[in-house]
Amino acid sequence: MIRALLAFLLFTTPAFAADMSVFVRNQRSDGVALELFSRDSQKVWPGGDKVFLIRPKARKSVPISCESGEHICWGAWVDGDDSVTAGVGPDNDQPCDTCCFICVEHSTETVDLAE
């Protein structure tokens, strides 16, 4: 009986939010827009039809709150020209093997945007 109760609690325990940072290094001579997309839900950061804007040659740290273990992918594009993209792109529909990471509490993921 106790084992059944413990198993029930294990599988019904809600996921807890984790706070982490994404450090973006824009090495391009153009400003870029960036969004983060959850692979496990419909969540998008920053959300609300907004984007993270990173000036040319700038570095920016963006804090996010995500679920521990959540798979997150980034998509970037030249600000004002979404035909020049990186990662999964502005619509989260491009294949990418190196632009996803897992949400881990108190961690930092680095995104390098090369020319």
MDAnalysis code that builds the backbone (N, CA, C; Angstrom):
import MDAnalysis as mda
import numpy as np

u = mda.Universe.empty(345, n_residues=115, atom_resindex=np.repeat(np.arange(115), 3), trajectory=True)
u.add_TopologyAttr("name", ["N", "CA", "C"] * 115)
u.add_TopologyAttr("resid", np.arange(1, 116))
u.add_TopologyAttr("resname", ["MET", "ILE", "ARG", "ALA", "LEU", "LEU", "ALA", "PHE", "LEU", "LEU", "PHE", "THR", "THR", "PRO", "ALA", "PHE", "ALA", "ALA", "ASP", "MET", "SER", "VAL", "PHE", "VAL", "ARG", "ASN", "GLN", "ARG", "SER", "ASP", "GLY", "VAL", "ALA", "LEU", "GLU", "LEU", "PHE", "SER", "ARG", "ASP", "SER", "GLN", "LYS", "VAL", "TRP", "PRO", "GLY", "GLY", "ASP", "LYS", "VAL", "PHE", "LEU", "ILE", "ARG", "PRO", "LYS", "ALA", "ARG", "LYS", "SER", "VAL", "PRO", "ILE", "SER", "CYS", "GLU", "SER", "GLY", "GLU", "HIS", "ILE", "CYS", "TRP", "GLY", "ALA", "TRP", "VAL", "ASP", "GLY", "ASP", "ASP", "SER", "VAL", "THR", "ALA", "GLY", "VAL", "GLY", "PRO", "ASP", "ASN", "ASP", "GLN", "PRO", "CYS", "ASP", "THR", "CYS", "CYS", "PHE", "ILE", "CYS", "VAL", "GLU", "HIS", "SER", "THR", "GLU", "THR", "VAL", "ASP", "LEU", "ALA", "GLU"])
u.atoms.positions = np.array([
    [0.815, -1.195, 0.000],
    [0.000, 0.000, 0.000],
    [0.864, 1.266, 0.000],
    [1.893, 1.265, 0.836],
    [2.772, 2.438, 0.909],
    [3.510, 2.618, -0.408],
    [3.945, 1.511, -1.031],
    [4.630, 1.613, -2.313],
    [3.721, 2.211, -3.376],
    [2.471, 1.811, -3.373],
    [1.522, 2.354, -4.347],
    [1.333, 3.851, -4.129],
    [1.245, 4.273, -2.878],
    [1.086, 5.691, -2.554],
    [2.325, 6.479, -2.979],
    [3.505, 5.951, -2.712],
    [4.739, 6.632, -3.119],
    [4.839, 6.728, -4.635],
    [4.476, 5.661, -5.336],
    [4.492, 5.700, -6.798],
    [3.507, 6.740, -7.312],
    [2.336, 6.806, -6.718],
    [1.340, 7.802, -7.119],
    [1.883, 9.210, -6.930],
    [2.485, 9.470, -5.766],
    [3.034, 10.793, -5.487],
    [4.173, 11.136, -6.443],
    [4.992, 10.167, -6.773],
    [6.105, 10.404, -7.679],
    [5.620, 10.836, -9.055],
    [4.590, 10.183, -9.549],
    [4.111, 10.487, -10.896],
    [3.128, 11.645, -10.954],
    [2.658, 12.120, -9.832],
    [1.725, 13.244, -9.846],
    [2.336, 14.516, -9.292],
    [3.608, 14.477, -8.901],
    [4.263, 15.668, -8.385],
    [4.445, 16.664, -9.519],
    [3.986, 17.905, -9.327],
    [4.117, 18.889, -10.398],
    [5.567, 19.291, -10.609],
    [5.881, 19.681, -11.839],
    [7.220, 20.194, -12.138],
    [7.372, 21.569, -11.503],
    [8.568, 21.869, -11.067],
    [8.819, 23.153, -10.430],
    [9.546, 24.078, -11.381],
    [9.219, 25.341, -11.282],
    [9.859, 26.338, -12.139],
    [11.316, 26.489, -11.733],
    [12.150, 26.650, -12.727],
    [13.572, 26.872, -12.518],
    [13.930, 28.209, -13.156],
    [14.785, 28.943, -12.492],
    [15.266, 30.208, -13.047],
    [16.655, 29.975, -13.603],
    [16.837, 30.338, -14.865],
    [18.142, 30.207, -15.492],
    [18.373, 31.398, -16.400],
    [19.548, 31.479, -16.986],
    [19.885, 32.584, -17.888],
    [20.351, 32.039, -19.224],
    [20.111, 32.827, -20.252],
    [20.640, 32.548, -21.578],
    [21.523, 33.734, -21.934],
    [22.808, 33.448, -22.156],
    [23.782, 34.485, -22.474],
    [23.994, 34.476, -23.980],
    [23.648, 35.582, -24.637],
    [23.717, 35.670, -26.098],
    [24.889, 36.558, -26.493],
    [25.758, 36.030, -27.358],
    [26.871, 36.797, -27.908],
    [26.592, 36.991, -29.392],
    [26.240, 38.219, -29.748],
    [25.969, 38.537, -31.144],
    [27.260, 39.007, -31.786],
    [27.890, 38.146, -32.552],
    [29.145, 38.479, -33.215],
    [28.914, 39.052, -34.608],
    [27.665, 39.243, -34.954],
    [27.304, 39.757, -36.272],
    [27.396, 41.286, -36.315],
    [27.488, 41.824, -37.532],
    [27.489, 43.280, -37.691],
    [26.062, 43.819, -37.798],
    [25.076, 42.922, -37.728],
    [23.655, 43.300, -37.722],
    [23.060, 43.034, -36.350],
    [22.059, 43.823, -35.986],
    [21.291, 43.509, -34.796],
    [20.443, 42.276, -35.058],
    [20.184, 41.489, -34.029],
    [19.378, 40.290, -34.198],
    [18.222, 40.267, -33.202],
    [17.184, 39.563, -33.610],
    [16.056, 39.266, -32.733],
    [16.163, 37.792, -32.365],
    [15.792, 37.461, -31.147],
    [15.908, 36.087, -30.672],
    [14.681, 35.716, -29.863],
    [14.213, 34.486, -30.053],
    [13.144, 33.918, -29.230],
    [13.576, 32.533, -28.782],
    [13.031, 32.110, -27.666],
    [13.269, 30.773, -27.135],
    [11.946, 30.013, -27.182],
    [12.008, 28.745, -27.596],
    [10.806, 27.933, -27.772],
    [10.914, 26.641, -26.971],
    [9.886, 26.327, -26.201],
    [9.851, 25.053, -25.487],
    [9.480, 23.942, -26.458],
    [10.162, 22.816, -26.354],
    [9.807, 21.630, -27.141],
    [8.775, 20.786, -26.400],
    [8.532, 21.117, -25.130],
    [7.630, 20.321, -24.299],
    [6.267, 20.966, -24.082],
    [6.136, 22.215, -24.469],
    [4.865, 22.930, -24.300],
    [4.789, 24.017, -25.372],
    [3.806, 24.862, -25.281],
    [3.650, 25.955, -26.242],
    [4.329, 27.238, -25.767],
    [5.126, 27.159, -24.712],
    [5.735, 28.351, -24.132],
    [6.817, 28.934, -25.034],
    [6.832, 30.278, -25.107],
    [7.823, 31.025, -25.875],
    [8.346, 32.145, -24.981],
    [9.652, 32.374, -25.044],
    [10.240, 33.478, -24.285],
    [10.776, 34.500, -25.261],
    [10.577, 35.803, -25.120],
    [9.925, 36.424, -23.981],
    [8.404, 36.323, -24.022],
    [7.815, 35.934, -25.138],
    [6.363, 35.756, -25.226],
    [5.649, 37.061, -25.519],
    [4.335, 36.962, -25.686],
    [3.529, 38.154, -25.923],
    [3.907, 38.917, -27.174],
    [4.274, 38.218, -28.242],
    [4.681, 38.848, -29.508],
    [5.877, 39.776, -29.351],
    [6.722, 39.522, -28.358],
    [7.943, 40.294, -28.146],
    [9.142, 39.416, -28.483],
    [10.295, 40.024, -28.660],
    [11.550, 39.311, -28.923],
    [12.655, 39.933, -28.074],
    [13.718, 39.182, -27.899],
    [14.925, 39.737, -27.302],
    [15.717, 40.371, -28.441],
    [16.042, 41.645, -28.329],
    [16.847, 42.342, -29.343],
    [18.276, 42.469, -28.845],
    [19.219, 42.057, -29.695],
    [20.625, 42.135, -29.336],
    [21.339, 42.972, -30.399],
    [21.924, 44.075, -29.966],
    [22.613, 44.993, -30.882],
    [23.810, 44.309, -31.549],
    [24.294, 44.885, -32.655],
    [25.475, 44.331, -33.323],
    [26.666, 44.270, -32.366],
    [27.383, 43.152, -32.401],
    [28.599, 42.936, -31.605],
    [28.355, 43.030, -30.103],
    [27.113, 42.909, -29.676],
    [26.772, 43.047, -28.255],
    [26.616, 41.679, -27.590],
    [26.626, 41.715, -26.272],
    [26.372, 40.535, -25.443],
    [25.220, 40.878, -24.514],
    [24.358, 39.900, -24.292],
    [23.192, 40.155, -23.453],
    [22.815, 38.885, -22.711],
    [22.516, 39.026, -21.431],
    [22.038, 37.911, -20.629],
    [20.539, 38.091, -20.410],
    [19.775, 37.050, -20.729],
    [18.324, 37.136, -20.553],
    [17.885, 36.063, -19.561],
    [17.219, 36.466, -18.496],
    [16.731, 35.487, -17.526],
    [15.420, 34.873, -18.012],
    [15.255, 33.586, -17.768],
    [13.984, 32.931, -18.077],
    [13.583, 32.052, -16.900],
    [12.311, 31.792, -16.807],
    [11.775, 30.846, -15.842],
    [11.178, 29.702, -16.645],
    [11.679, 28.500, -16.421],
    [11.250, 27.337, -17.193],
    [11.055, 26.164, -16.238],
    [10.554, 25.073, -16.741],
    [10.370, 23.867, -15.939],
    [11.662, 23.053, -15.981],
    [12.159, 22.622, -14.833],
    [13.372, 21.805, -14.800],
    [13.205, 20.619, -15.726],
    [14.204, 20.398, -16.586],
    [14.171, 19.303, -17.531],
    [13.517, 19.644, -18.865],
    [12.922, 20.826, -18.958],
    [12.258, 21.243, -20.190],
    [13.278, 21.435, -21.311],
    [12.935, 20.993, -22.507],
    [13.794, 21.170, -23.686],
    [13.456, 22.510, -24.344],
    [14.480, 23.334, -24.534],
    [14.294, 24.678, -25.080],
    [15.225, 24.858, -26.272],
    [14.695, 25.445, -27.352],
    [15.493, 25.733, -28.537],
    [15.431, 27.234, -28.816],
    [16.484, 27.756, -29.416],
    [16.510, 29.185, -29.739],
    [16.407, 29.375, -31.251],
    [15.785, 30.475, -31.595],
    [15.688, 30.890, -32.983],
    [16.071, 32.353, -33.075],
    [16.878, 32.706, -34.055],
    [17.331, 34.091, -34.213],
    [17.254, 34.482, -35.677],
    [17.176, 35.781, -35.903],
    [17.146, 36.318, -37.265],
    [17.605, 37.757, -37.231],
    [18.056, 38.239, -38.390],
    [18.482, 39.630, -38.489],
    [17.261, 40.508, -38.221],
    [17.428, 41.462, -37.324],
    [16.329, 42.363, -36.980],
    [15.870, 43.104, -38.227],
    [14.622, 42.916, -38.609],
    [14.070, 43.557, -39.793],
    [14.153, 42.719, -41.059],
    [14.798, 41.541, -40.985],
    [14.912, 40.680, -42.165],
    [14.880, 39.217, -41.711],
    [13.690, 38.662, -41.570],
    [13.593, 37.293, -41.058],
    [13.907, 36.227, -42.103],
    [14.467, 36.642, -43.255],
    [14.940, 35.648, -44.215],
    [16.369, 35.213, -43.890],
    [17.055, 35.951, -43.010],
    [18.406, 35.591, -42.564],
    [18.268, 35.065, -41.141],
    [18.321, 33.726, -41.004],
    [17.993, 33.109, -39.720],
    [19.114, 32.222, -39.201],
    [18.987, 31.877, -37.931],
    [19.873, 30.912, -37.275],
    [19.029, 30.107, -36.298],
    [19.553, 28.993, -35.862],
    [18.811, 28.144, -34.933],
    [17.555, 27.600, -35.594],
    [16.465, 27.588, -34.855],
    [15.195, 27.080, -35.389],
    [14.411, 28.155, -36.125],
    [14.987, 29.374, -36.236],
    [14.346, 30.456, -36.977],
    [13.212, 31.114, -36.219],
    [12.613, 32.137, -36.815],
    [11.573, 32.904, -36.130],
    [10.255, 32.150, -35.950],
    [10.062, 31.101, -36.737],
    [8.816, 30.338, -36.640],
    [9.006, 28.975, -35.992],
    [10.186, 28.741, -35.436],
    [10.467, 27.476, -34.760],
    [10.246, 26.286, -35.703],
    [10.629, 26.449, -36.968],
    [10.346, 25.387, -37.935],
    [11.570, 24.938, -38.733],
    [12.767, 25.361, -38.309],
    [13.989, 24.973, -39.008],
    [14.683, 23.849, -38.231],
    [15.241, 22.874, -38.935],
    [15.981, 21.817, -38.231],
    [17.278, 22.367, -37.649],
    [17.634, 21.890, -36.472],
    [18.854, 22.361, -35.828],
    [19.292, 21.345, -34.781],
    [20.530, 20.880, -34.886],
    [21.051, 19.902, -33.935],
    [21.779, 20.542, -32.758],
    [22.171, 21.810, -32.901],
    [23.020, 22.428, -31.884],
    [22.400, 23.660, -31.235],
    [21.092, 23.847, -31.370],
    [20.489, 25.077, -30.839],
    [19.456, 24.799, -29.747],
    [19.557, 23.647, -29.113],
    [18.618, 23.323, -28.033],
    [19.396, 22.989, -26.764],
    [18.737, 23.179, -25.633],
    [19.339, 22.873, -24.349],
    [18.234, 22.476, -23.375],
    [18.623, 22.022, -22.205],
    [17.681, 21.587, -21.183],
    [17.690, 22.593, -20.050],
    [16.503, 22.933, -19.575],
    [16.356, 23.866, -18.458],
    [16.923, 23.245, -17.184],
    [17.879, 23.941, -16.584],
    [18.494, 23.507, -15.336],
    [18.540, 24.710, -14.395],
    [18.001, 24.542, -13.216],
    [17.961, 25.604, -12.199],
    [19.348, 26.206, -11.983],
    [19.407, 27.532, -11.908],
    [20.633, 28.301, -11.615],
    [21.761, 28.028, -12.598],
    [21.428, 27.810, -13.873],
    [22.466, 27.574, -14.870],
    [22.414, 28.671, -15.929],
    [23.434, 28.691, -16.765],
    [23.503, 29.639, -17.875],
    [23.813, 28.869, -19.151],
    [23.047, 29.108, -20.167],
    [23.289, 28.528, -21.491],
    [23.792, 29.654, -22.386],
    [24.814, 29.385, -23.191],
    [25.396, 30.392, -24.065],
    [24.965, 30.158, -25.510],
    [24.567, 31.235, -26.178],
    [24.203, 31.199, -27.597],
    [25.167, 32.124, -28.328],
    [25.915, 31.567, -29.280],
    [26.835, 32.359, -30.088],
    [26.233, 32.551, -31.476],
    [26.070, 33.800, -31.882],
    [25.541, 34.123, -33.201],
    [26.679, 34.659, -34.046],
    [27.211, 33.800, -34.914],
    [28.353, 34.170, -35.748],
    [27.910, 34.852, -37.022],
    [28.825, 35.566, -37.639],
    [28.596, 36.283, -38.899],
    [28.193, 35.328, -39.983],
])
